[in-house]
Amino acid sequence: MASTLDAPADRPPAIRLFALIFLPFATGYFFSYLYRTVNAVIGPDLAVEMALTPGQLGLLTSAYFITFAAAQIPVGLYLDSHGPRRVVTVLLLIAALGAFLFSIGEGMWSLLIGRALIGLGVAACLMGSFKAMVEWFPKGKLPLMNGLIVAFGGLGAIFATAPTEALVSEVGWRSGFIALALATLLVAAAIWFLSPERERSGASETVAMRFGGLMTVFRSGLFWRIAPLAALSQGSFLAIQTLWAGPWLRDIAGLDSRTVSFTLLAGAAGFVAGNLIIGFAAERLDRRGIAPIVTAGVGMGLFILVQFVVMAGWADSPVLLWLVFGATGTTGVVCFAVISHAFPADLAGRASTALNLMVFGAAFALQWGMGEVINIWPTGADGSYAAAGYQAAFGIALALQIVAFAWMLIRRPQAPAL
């Protein structure tokens, strides 16, 4: 059983922090991101096997996002009151159940239930990791540690591309999901038995007190200055990278399934590199007096420019394009460090999950909405989608981000130094 510690002075040595806290929670987020991204590879097979329209495929995949988003408020409350070790472990058991149900699904609705349970089950993996970092690492290291956590998730995105395509081609997607269910159970056990626990008084808070802390977050002017762009930027990235990137590369870039998977791998590699770069950059620039929100704003601005290129249908070098797409699409993650540091430590879980609620709510709406917009144009005899459909769908998401970017510039958020 994990030990219980009650003061910052009890912080273990760095190597123990890495082994007992960072690695177990980061591995949980690895599987969270693998689940999130895998449909970009198996989506075309699902669409053919289950006779799904673009709108149905979008709904099925985005079911992960809606249950994930719906869980964020209770997840934030319980992360602050009961701690990340307990919350993440219990929810991962639900994710394992969802993966098993998905593996035996025989139709749209049985698959959707499995996918929805997976989204619920991994809903605390990232925010639980962020909460653990807040509890155990120095404040000045938060942008770096958060970036490393998300980069570890990017490794899950990498595994969900070419390696998953190779695995699925050998054993099928159903067997692959059974293996995922078993691996998820192992991660839950590792977090429960290895990670230490802090004494916390939040478990004695009344429900009214917990929601009062949440309302403190939602009344914050800083939160509402940052959240719209952070949500739309990361939501657009998730909506495209975890589903519509694969069909776009097939229909617009003209790639076969194997080349699509390797191109998505390049995007996932860019995602990992981008998280490492933005984490180090935010920490270093903060020491020089440049606030992390400025670093995040520049990165999200670059992501907007990259989306213009995608919307224009440029496909001369898909690998390069998707590498840059992945590297810039994750830059908004720095906003989580800004938000969590702007509130007391006992509100850090609620602050992070409030922002994450908006991110995944946006991802759900955008991913499903993109499918419905693409569905306006007729599907080709070979199952391909119209270029005009992609342009319209991606263009709507891009326009929303531009408006949110202007809002953040006008409001000029003031964030404390980390």
GUKOL-422763 format. One record per residue (C-alpha): residue number from 1; x, z, y. Coordinates in nm, 2 decimals. Layout:
N
+-----+--------+--------+--------+
!   n !     c1 !     c3 !     c2 !
+-----+--------+--------+--------+
! NUM !      X !      Z !      Y !
...
+-----+--------+--------+--------+
***
This chain:
418
+-----+--------+--------+--------+
!   n !     c1 !     c3 !     c2 !
+-----+--------+--------+--------+
!   1 !   0.00 !   0.00 !   0.00 !
!   2 !   0.12 !  -0.07 !   0.35 !
!   3 !   0.26 !   0.21 !   0.56 !
!   4 !   0.09 !   0.34 !   0.87 !
!   5 !   0.28 !   0.38 !   1.20 !
!   6 !   0.15 !   0.52 !   1.52 !
!   7 !   0.40 !   0.46 !   1.81 !
!   8 !   0.61 !   0.18 !   1.96 !
!   9 !   0.92 !   0.39 !   1.87 !
!  10 !   0.83 !   0.33 !   1.51 !
!  11 !   0.89 !  -0.04 !   1.55 !
!  12 !   1.10 !  -0.16 !   1.24 !
!  13 !   1.42 !  -0.35 !   1.27 !
!  14 !   1.40 !  -0.71 !   1.36 !
!  15 !   1.46 !  -0.84 !   1.00 !
!  16 !   1.17 !  -0.61 !   0.87 !
!  17 !   0.95 !  -0.73 !   1.15 !
!  18 !   1.01 !  -1.09 !   1.05 !
!  19 !   0.96 !  -1.02 !   0.67 !
!  20 !   0.67 !  -0.78 !   0.68 !
!  21 !   0.47 !  -0.90 !   0.98 !
!  22 !   0.57 !  -1.24 !   1.10 !
!  23 !   0.60 !  -1.41 !   0.76 !
!  24 !   0.28 !  -1.29 !   0.60 !
!  25 !   0.06 !  -1.36 !   0.91 !
!  26 !   0.24 !  -1.69 !   0.98 !
!  27 !   0.17 !  -1.80 !   0.62 !
!  28 !  -0.19 !  -1.72 !   0.67 !
!  29 !  -0.20 !  -1.95 !   0.97 !
!  30 !  -0.01 !  -2.21 !   0.77 !
!  31 !  -0.31 !  -2.23 !   0.53 !
!  32 !  -0.56 !  -2.21 !   0.81 !
!  33 !  -0.40 !  -2.52 !   0.97 !
!  34 !  -0.37 !  -2.70 !   0.63 !
!  35 !  -0.75 !  -2.65 !   0.58 !
!  36 !  -0.82 !  -2.76 !   0.93 !
!  37 !  -0.62 !  -3.08 !   0.90 !
!  38 !  -0.66 !  -3.19 !   0.54 !
!  39 !  -0.98 !  -3.40 !   0.61 !
!  40 !  -0.78 !  -3.64 !   0.82 !
!  41 !  -0.62 !  -3.75 !   0.48 !
!  42 !  -0.91 !  -3.70 !   0.24 !
!  43 !  -1.18 !  -3.80 !   0.48 !
!  44 !  -1.19 !  -4.17 !   0.39 !
!  45 !  -1.21 !  -4.08 !   0.02 !
!  46 !  -1.49 !  -3.83 !   0.09 !
!  47 !  -1.68 !  -4.09 !   0.30 !
!  48 !  -1.67 !  -4.34 !   0.02 !
!  49 !  -1.74 !  -4.10 !  -0.27 !
!  50 !  -2.02 !  -3.92 !  -0.09 !
!  51 !  -2.15 !  -4.23 !   0.11 !
!  52 !  -2.11 !  -4.05 !   0.45 !
!  53 !  -2.17 !  -4.21 !   0.79 !
!  54 !  -1.92 !  -4.14 !   1.07 !
!  55 !  -2.16 !  -3.88 !   1.22 !
!  56 !  -2.19 !  -3.71 !   0.88 !
!  57 !  -1.82 !  -3.71 !   0.82 !
!  58 !  -1.77 !  -3.56 !   1.17 !
!  59 !  -2.03 !  -3.29 !   1.11 !
!  60 !  -1.88 !  -3.20 !   0.77 !
!  61 !  -1.53 !  -3.17 !   0.91 !
!  62 !  -1.64 !  -2.99 !   1.22 !
!  63 !  -1.84 !  -2.73 !   1.02 !
!  64 !  -1.50 !  -2.56 !   1.00 !
!  65 !  -1.49 !  -2.54 !   1.38 !
!  66 !  -1.84 !  -2.41 !   1.44 !
!  67 !  -1.82 !  -2.11 !   1.19 !
!  68 !  -1.46 !  -2.05 !   1.32 !
!  69 !  -1.59 !  -2.04 !   1.68 !
!  70 !  -1.90 !  -1.83 !   1.59 !
!  71 !  -1.67 !  -1.57 !   1.43 !
!  72 !  -1.44 !  -1.53 !   1.73 !
!  73 !  -1.63 !  -1.26 !   1.92 !
!  74 !  -1.68 !  -1.02 !   1.62 !
!  75 !  -1.32 !  -1.10 !   1.51 !
!  76 !  -1.19 !  -1.00 !   1.85 !
!  77 !  -1.39 !  -0.67 !   1.84 !
!  78 !  -1.27 !  -0.58 !   1.49 !
!  79 !  -0.91 !  -0.69 !   1.56 !
!  80 !  -0.89 !  -0.43 !   1.84 !
!  81 !  -1.08 !  -0.16 !   1.65 !
!  82 !  -0.95 !  -0.21 !   1.29 !
!  83 !  -0.63 !  -0.41 !   1.33 !
!  84 !  -0.52 !  -0.75 !   1.21 !
!  85 !  -0.41 !  -0.64 !   0.86 !
!  86 !  -0.76 !  -0.54 !   0.75 !
!  87 !  -0.95 !  -0.81 !   0.93 !
!  88 !  -0.73 !  -1.11 !   0.82 !
!  89 !  -0.72 !  -0.99 !   0.46 !
!  90 !  -1.10 !  -0.96 !   0.42 !
!  91 !  -1.17 !  -1.29 !   0.58 !
!  92 !  -0.91 !  -1.48 !   0.37 !
!  93 !  -1.10 !  -1.38 !   0.06 !
!  94 !  -1.40 !  -1.57 !   0.21 !
!  95 !  -1.18 !  -1.87 !   0.28 !
!  96 !  -1.07 !  -1.87 !  -0.09 !
!  97 !  -1.44 !  -1.86 !  -0.19 !
!  98 !  -1.51 !  -2.15 !   0.04 !
!  99 !  -1.22 !  -2.36 !  -0.09 !
! 100 !  -1.35 !  -2.31 !  -0.45 !
! 101 !  -1.71 !  -2.41 !  -0.35 !
! 102 !  -1.58 !  -2.72 !  -0.17 !
! 103 !  -1.39 !  -2.82 !  -0.49 !
! 104 !  -1.71 !  -2.82 !  -0.69 !
! 105 !  -1.94 !  -2.97 !  -0.42 !
! 106 !  -2.15 !  -3.26 !  -0.53 !
! 107 !  -2.32 !  -3.36 !  -0.20 !
! 108 !  -2.31 !  -3.34 !   0.18 !
! 109 !  -2.47 !  -3.00 !   0.20 !
! 110 !  -2.27 !  -2.82 !  -0.07 !
! 111 !  -1.95 !  -2.96 !   0.08 !
! 112 !  -2.06 !  -2.84 !   0.42 !
! 113 !  -2.13 !  -2.49 !   0.30 !
! 114 !  -1.78 !  -2.47 !   0.14 !
! 115 !  -1.62 !  -2.61 !   0.46 !
! 116 !  -1.81 !  -2.37 !   0.68 !
! 117 !  -1.70 !  -2.07 !   0.46 !
! 118 !  -1.34 !  -2.19 !   0.49 !
! 119 !  -1.37 !  -2.20 !   0.87 !
! 120 !  -1.52 !  -1.85 !   0.87 !
! 121 !  -1.25 !  -1.72 !   0.63 !
! 122 !  -0.95 !  -1.84 !   0.84 !
! 123 !  -1.12 !  -1.75 !   1.17 !
! 124 !  -0.88 !  -1.45 !   1.23 !
! 125 !  -0.55 !  -1.61 !   1.11 !
! 126 !  -0.42 !  -1.72 !   1.45 !
! 127 !  -0.58 !  -1.44 !   1.66 !
! 128 !  -0.48 !  -1.18 !   1.40 !
! 129 !  -0.12 !  -1.31 !   1.42 !
! 130 !  -0.13 !  -1.30 !   1.80 !
! 131 !  -0.26 !  -0.94 !   1.78 !
! 132 !   0.01 !  -0.84 !   1.54 !
! 133 !   0.27 !  -0.99 !   1.77 !
! 134 !   0.13 !  -0.80 !   2.06 !
! 135 !   0.14 !  -0.47 !   1.86 !
! 136 !   0.49 !  -0.51 !   1.72 !
! 137 !   0.70 !  -0.73 !   1.95 !
! 138 !   0.82 !  -0.68 !   2.32 !
! 139 !   0.59 !  -0.84 !   2.58 !
! 140 !   0.87 !  -1.07 !   2.70 !
! 141 !   0.89 !  -1.23 !   2.35 !
! 142 !   0.52 !  -1.31 !   2.33 !
! 143 !   0.53 !  -1.68 !   2.44 !
! 144 !   0.82 !  -1.73 !   2.19 !
! 145 !   0.66 !  -1.55 !   1.90 !
! 146 !   0.32 !  -1.71 !   1.96 !
! 147 !   0.49 !  -2.05 !   1.97 !
! 148 !   0.67 !  -1.97 !   1.64 !
! 149 !   0.34 !  -1.87 !   1.48 !
! 150 !   0.17 !  -2.19 !   1.59 !
! 151 !   0.47 !  -2.39 !   1.48 !
! 152 !   0.44 !  -2.23 !   1.14 !
! 153 !   0.08 !  -2.35 !   1.14 !
! 154 !   0.22 !  -2.70 !   1.22 !
! 155 !   0.40 !  -2.68 !   0.89 !
! 156 !   0.06 !  -2.66 !   0.73 !
! 157 !  -0.04 !  -2.97 !   0.92 !
! 158 !   0.27 !  -3.14 !   0.79 !
! 159 !   0.18 !  -3.05 !   0.43 !
! 160 !  -0.17 !  -3.18 !   0.49 !
! 161 !  -0.04 !  -3.53 !   0.55 !
! 162 !   0.20 !  -3.72 !   0.32 !
! 163 !   0.25 !  -3.43 !   0.07 !
! 164 !  -0.13 !  -3.38 !   0.04 !
! 165 !  -0.19 !  -3.76 !   0.00 !
! 166 !   0.06 !  -3.77 !  -0.28 !
! 167 !  -0.09 !  -3.46 !  -0.45 !
! 168 !  -0.44 !  -3.59 !  -0.42 !
! 169 !  -0.34 !  -3.93 !  -0.56 !
! 170 !  -0.21 !  -3.75 !  -0.87 !
! 171 !  -0.47 !  -3.47 !  -0.93 !
! 172 !  -0.76 !  -3.55 !  -0.70 !
! 173 !  -0.89 !  -3.36 !  -0.40 !
! 174 !  -1.10 !  -3.12 !  -0.61 !
! 175 !  -0.80 !  -2.98 !  -0.80 !
! 176 !  -0.61 !  -2.96 !  -0.48 !
! 177 !  -0.88 !  -2.73 !  -0.33 !
! 178 !  -0.87 !  -2.51 !  -0.64 !
! 179 !  -0.50 !  -2.47 !  -0.59 !
! 180 !  -0.56 !  -2.39 !  -0.22 !
! 181 !  -0.81 !  -2.12 !  -0.32 !
! 182 !  -0.56 !  -1.95 !  -0.54 !
! 183 !  -0.28 !  -1.97 !  -0.28 !
! 184 !  -0.51 !  -1.82 !  -0.02 !
! 185 !  -0.57 !  -1.52 !  -0.25 !
! 186 !  -0.20 !  -1.47 !  -0.28 !
! 187 !  -0.16 !  -1.47 !   0.10 !
! 188 !  -0.44 !  -1.21 !   0.14 !
! 189 !  -0.26 !  -0.99 !  -0.11 !
! 190 !   0.07 !  -1.02 !   0.07 !
! 191 !  -0.08 !  -0.92 !   0.41 !
! 192 !  -0.26 !  -0.63 !   0.26 !
! 193 !   0.02 !  -0.48 !   0.05 !
! 194 !   0.33 !  -0.57 !   0.27 !
! 195 !   0.23 !  -0.55 !   0.64 !
! 196 !   0.24 !  -0.20 !   0.80 !
! 197 !  -0.05 !  -0.06 !   0.99 !
! 198 !  -0.07 !   0.12 !   1.33 !
! 199 !  -0.29 !   0.42 !   1.39 !
! 200 !  -0.56 !   0.31 !   1.63 !
! 201 !  -0.85 !   0.49 !   1.81 !
! 202 !  -1.06 !   0.18 !   1.85 !
! 203 !  -1.25 !   0.23 !   1.52 !
! 204 !  -1.43 !   0.53 !   1.69 !
! 205 !  -1.56 !   0.32 !   1.98 !
! 206 !  -1.93 !   0.26 !   2.00 !
! 207 !  -2.06 !  -0.10 !   1.98 !
! 208 !  -2.15 !  -0.07 !   2.35 !
! 209 !  -1.79 !   0.02 !   2.44 !
! 210 !  -1.65 !  -0.27 !   2.24 !
! 211 !  -1.88 !  -0.52 !   2.41 !
! 212 !  -1.80 !  -0.36 !   2.74 !
! 213 !  -1.44 !  -0.45 !   2.69 !
! 214 !  -1.54 !  -0.80 !   2.60 !
! 215 !  -1.74 !  -0.83 !   2.92 !
! 216 !  -1.43 !  -0.73 !   3.11 !
! 217 !  -1.27 !  -1.04 !   2.98 !
! 218 !  -1.56 !  -1.27 !   3.05 !
! 219 !  -1.58 !  -1.13 !   3.41 !
! 220 !  -1.22 !  -1.21 !   3.48 !
! 221 !  -1.16 !  -1.49 !   3.74 !
! 222 !  -0.82 !  -1.57 !   3.58 !
! 223 !  -0.99 !  -1.63 !   3.24 !
! 224 !  -1.24 !  -1.88 !   3.39 !
! 225 !  -0.97 !  -2.06 !   3.58 !
! 226 !  -0.76 !  -2.12 !   3.27 !
! 227 !  -1.01 !  -2.14 !   2.98 !
! 228 !  -1.19 !  -2.47 !   3.06 !
! 229 !  -0.87 !  -2.68 !   3.05 !
! 230 !  -0.72 !  -2.48 !   2.77 !
! 231 !  -1.04 !  -2.53 !   2.56 !
! 232 !  -1.08 !  -2.90 !   2.63 !
! 233 !  -0.72 !  -2.99 !   2.59 !
! 234 !  -0.67 !  -2.81 !   2.26 !
! 235 !  -1.03 !  -2.90 !   2.15 !
! 236 !  -0.96 !  -3.27 !   2.20 !
! 237 !  -0.63 !  -3.24 !   2.02 !
! 238 !  -0.80 !  -3.07 !   1.72 !
! 239 !  -1.09 !  -3.31 !   1.72 !
! 240 !  -0.86 !  -3.61 !   1.70 !
! 241 !  -0.57 !  -3.48 !   1.50 !
! 242 !  -0.78 !  -3.32 !   1.23 !
! 243 !  -1.01 !  -3.61 !   1.16 !
! 244 !  -1.03 !  -3.92 !   1.39 !
! 245 !  -0.65 !  -3.98 !   1.39 !
! 246 !  -0.66 !  -4.11 !   1.04 !
! 247 !  -0.95 !  -4.36 !   1.09 !
! 248 !  -0.79 !  -4.47 !   1.43 !
! 249 !  -0.46 !  -4.55 !   1.26 !
! 250 !  -0.64 !  -4.74 !   0.99 !
! 251 !  -0.87 !  -4.94 !   1.22 !
! 252 !  -0.67 !  -4.98 !   1.54 !
! 253 !  -0.31 !  -4.97 !   1.42 !
! 254 !  -0.40 !  -5.15 !   1.10 !
! 255 !  -0.21 !  -4.91 !   0.87 !
! 256 !  -0.27 !  -4.86 !   0.50 !
! 257 !  -0.35 !  -4.51 !   0.36 !
! 258 !   0.01 !  -4.43 !   0.26 !
! 259 !   0.14 !  -4.53 !   0.60 !
! 260 !  -0.14 !  -4.34 !   0.78 !
! 261 !  -0.04 !  -4.02 !   0.60 !
! 262 !   0.33 !  -4.06 !   0.70 !
! 263 !   0.23 !  -4.13 !   1.06 !
! 264 !   0.01 !  -3.82 !   1.06 !
! 265 !   0.32 !  -3.64 !   0.92 !
! 266 !   0.51 !  -3.75 !   1.23 !
! 267 !   0.23 !  -3.61 !   1.45 !
! 268 !   0.25 !  -3.28 !   1.26 !
! 269 !   0.63 !  -3.28 !   1.30 !
! 270 !   0.57 !  -3.33 !   1.68 !
! 271 !   0.32 !  -3.04 !   1.67 !
! 272 !   0.59 !  -2.81 !   1.52 !
! 273 !   0.86 !  -2.93 !   1.76 !
! 274 !   0.62 !  -2.90 !   2.06 !
! 275 !   0.53 !  -2.54 !   1.98 !
! 276 !   0.90 !  -2.45 !   1.95 !
! 277 !   0.99 !  -2.62 !   2.27 !
! 278 !   0.70 !  -2.49 !   2.47 !
! 279 !   0.76 !  -2.13 !   2.34 !
! 280 !   1.13 !  -2.13 !   2.43 !
! 281 !   1.06 !  -2.31 !   2.76 !
! 282 !   0.79 !  -2.07 !   2.87 !
! 283 !   1.02 !  -1.77 !   2.80 !
! 284 !   1.32 !  -1.92 !   2.97 !
! 285 !   1.14 !  -2.05 !   3.28 !
! 286 !   0.96 !  -1.72 !   3.32 !
! 287 !   1.29 !  -1.56 !   3.36 !
! 288 !   1.36 !  -1.80 !   3.64 !
! 289 !   1.04 !  -1.71 !   3.82 !
! 290 !   0.82 !  -2.00 !   3.69 !
! 291 !   0.50 !  -1.86 !   3.55 !
! 292 !   0.40 !  -1.96 !   3.19 !
! 293 !   0.07 !  -2.10 !   3.32 !
! 294 !   0.27 !  -2.36 !   3.52 !
! 295 !   0.46 !  -2.46 !   3.20 !
! 296 !   0.13 !  -2.49 !   3.01 !
! 297 !  -0.02 !  -2.69 !   3.30 !
! 298 !   0.26 !  -2.94 !   3.30 !
! 299 !   0.24 !  -2.98 !   2.92 !
! 300 !  -0.14 !  -3.03 !   2.93 !
! 301 !  -0.10 !  -3.29 !   3.20 !
! 302 !   0.14 !  -3.48 !   2.99 !
! 303 !  -0.11 !  -3.47 !   2.70 !
! 304 !  -0.37 !  -3.63 !   2.93 !
! 305 !  -0.13 !  -3.92 !   2.99 !
! 306 !  -0.07 !  -3.96 !   2.62 !
! 307 !  -0.44 !  -3.98 !   2.55 !
! 308 !  -0.47 !  -4.26 !   2.80 !
! 309 !  -0.22 !  -4.46 !   2.59 !
! 310 !  -0.42 !  -4.38 !   2.27 !
! 311 !  -0.75 !  -4.48 !   2.44 !
! 312 !  -0.60 !  -4.81 !   2.55 !
! 313 !  -0.53 !  -4.89 !   2.18 !
! 314 !  -0.15 !  -4.92 !   2.21 !
! 315 !  -0.03 !  -4.95 !   1.85 !
! 316 !   0.31 !  -5.11 !   1.88 !
! 317 !   0.48 !  -4.79 !   1.75 !
! 318 !   0.22 !  -4.56 !   1.59 !
! 319 !   0.48 !  -4.32 !   1.46 !
! 320 !   0.63 !  -4.26 !   1.81 !
! 321 !   0.29 !  -4.24 !   1.97 !
! 322 !   0.16 !  -3.98 !   1.72 !
! 323 !   0.49 !  -3.78 !   1.74 !
! 324 !   0.44 !  -3.75 !   2.12 !
! 325 !   0.07 !  -3.69 !   2.07 !
! 326 !   0.14 !  -3.39 !   1.84 !
! 327 !   0.42 !  -3.26 !   2.07 !
! 328 !   0.21 !  -3.25 !   2.38 !
! 329 !  -0.12 !  -3.16 !   2.23 !
! 330 !  -0.02 !  -2.81 !   2.15 !
! 331 !   0.12 !  -2.71 !   2.49 !
! 332 !  -0.20 !  -2.52 !   2.59 !
! 333 !  -0.11 !  -2.25 !   2.34 !
! 334 !   0.09 !  -2.08 !   2.61 !
! 335 !  -0.24 !  -1.99 !   2.77 !
! 336 !  -0.30 !  -1.74 !   2.50 !
! 337 !   0.01 !  -1.54 !   2.60 !
! 338 !  -0.10 !  -1.56 !   2.96 !
! 339 !  -0.45 !  -1.44 !   2.88 !
! 340 !  -0.35 !  -1.16 !   2.64 !
! 341 !  -0.09 !  -1.02 !   2.88 !
! 342 !  -0.34 !  -1.02 !   3.17 !
! 343 !  -0.54 !  -0.75 !   3.00 !
! 344 !  -0.46 !  -0.40 !   2.85 !
! 345 !  -0.32 !  -0.41 !   2.50 !
! 346 !  -0.64 !  -0.26 !   2.36 !
! 347 !  -0.83 !  -0.57 !   2.49 !
! 348 !  -0.57 !  -0.82 !   2.37 !
! 349 !  -0.77 !  -0.92 !   2.06 !
! 350 !  -1.09 !  -0.97 !   2.25 !
! 351 !  -0.91 !  -1.17 !   2.53 !
! 352 !  -0.75 !  -1.40 !   2.28 !
! 353 !  -1.06 !  -1.46 !   2.07 !
! 354 !  -1.27 !  -1.52 !   2.38 !
! 355 !  -1.04 !  -1.81 !   2.47 !
! 356 !  -1.03 !  -1.92 !   2.10 !
! 357 !  -1.41 !  -1.92 !   2.09 !
! 358 !  -1.41 !  -2.18 !   2.37 !
! 359 !  -1.13 !  -2.38 !   2.21 !
! 360 !  -1.30 !  -2.41 !   1.87 !
! 361 !  -1.65 !  -2.45 !   2.03 !
! 362 !  -1.50 !  -2.75 !   2.22 !
! 363 !  -1.34 !  -2.88 !   1.90 !
! 364 !  -1.67 !  -2.87 !   1.71 !
! 365 !  -1.87 !  -3.04 !   1.99 !
! 366 !  -1.60 !  -3.30 !   2.05 !
! 367 !  -1.53 !  -3.39 !   1.68 !
! 368 !  -1.90 !  -3.42 !   1.59 !
! 369 !  -1.97 !  -3.59 !   1.92 !
! 370 !  -1.70 !  -3.85 !   1.87 !
! 371 !  -1.85 !  -3.94 !   1.54 !
! 372 !  -2.19 !  -3.99 !   1.69 !
! 373 !  -2.04 !  -4.20 !   1.97 !
! 374 !  -1.84 !  -4.41 !   1.73 !
! 375 !  -2.16 !  -4.45 !   1.52 !
! 376 !  -2.33 !  -4.63 !   1.81 !
! 377 !  -2.13 !  -4.94 !   1.72 !
! 378 !  -2.19 !  -5.11 !   1.38 !
! 379 !  -1.95 !  -5.02 !   1.10 !
! 380 !  -1.75 !  -5.31 !   0.95 !
! 381 !  -1.82 !  -5.45 !   0.60 !
! 382 !  -1.49 !  -5.28 !   0.50 !
! 383 !  -1.59 !  -4.94 !   0.64 !
! 384 !  -1.39 !  -4.98 !   0.96 !
! 385 !  -1.51 !  -4.85 !   1.30 !
! 386 !  -1.53 !  -5.05 !   1.62 !
! 387 !  -1.24 !  -5.03 !   1.87 !
! 388 !  -1.50 !  -4.99 !   2.15 !
! 389 !  -1.64 !  -4.68 !   1.97 !
! 390 !  -1.30 !  -4.51 !   1.97 !
! 391 !  -1.24 !  -4.60 !   2.34 !
! 392 !  -1.58 !  -4.45 !   2.44 !
! 393 !  -1.54 !  -4.14 !   2.23 !
! 394 !  -1.18 !  -4.06 !   2.33 !
! 395 !  -1.26 !  -4.16 !   2.69 !
! 396 !  -1.54 !  -3.90 !   2.73 !
! 397 !  -1.30 !  -3.62 !   2.60 !
! 398 !  -1.03 !  -3.74 !   2.84 !
! 399 !  -1.27 !  -3.75 !   3.14 !
! 400 !  -1.37 !  -3.39 !   3.07 !
! 401 !  -1.00 !  -3.28 !   3.06 !
! 402 !  -0.93 !  -3.44 !   3.39 !
! 403 !  -1.22 !  -3.25 !   3.56 !
! 404 !  -1.10 !  -2.93 !   3.41 !
! 405 !  -0.74 !  -3.00 !   3.52 !
! 406 !  -0.86 !  -3.05 !   3.87 !
! 407 !  -1.05 !  -2.73 !   3.85 !
! 408 !  -0.75 !  -2.53 !   3.75 !
! 409 !  -0.54 !  -2.68 !   4.03 !
! 410 !  -0.80 !  -2.61 !   4.29 !
! 411 !  -0.85 !  -2.25 !   4.18 !
! 412 !  -0.47 !  -2.19 !   4.15 !
! 413 !  -0.46 !  -1.91 !   3.89 !
! 414 !  -0.22 !  -1.63 !   3.95 !
! 415 !  -0.07 !  -1.50 !   3.63 !
! 416 !   0.17 !  -1.20 !   3.59 !
! 417 !   0.52 !  -1.26 !   3.48 !
! 418 !   0.58 !  -1.19 !   3.12 !
+-----+--------+--------+--------+
***
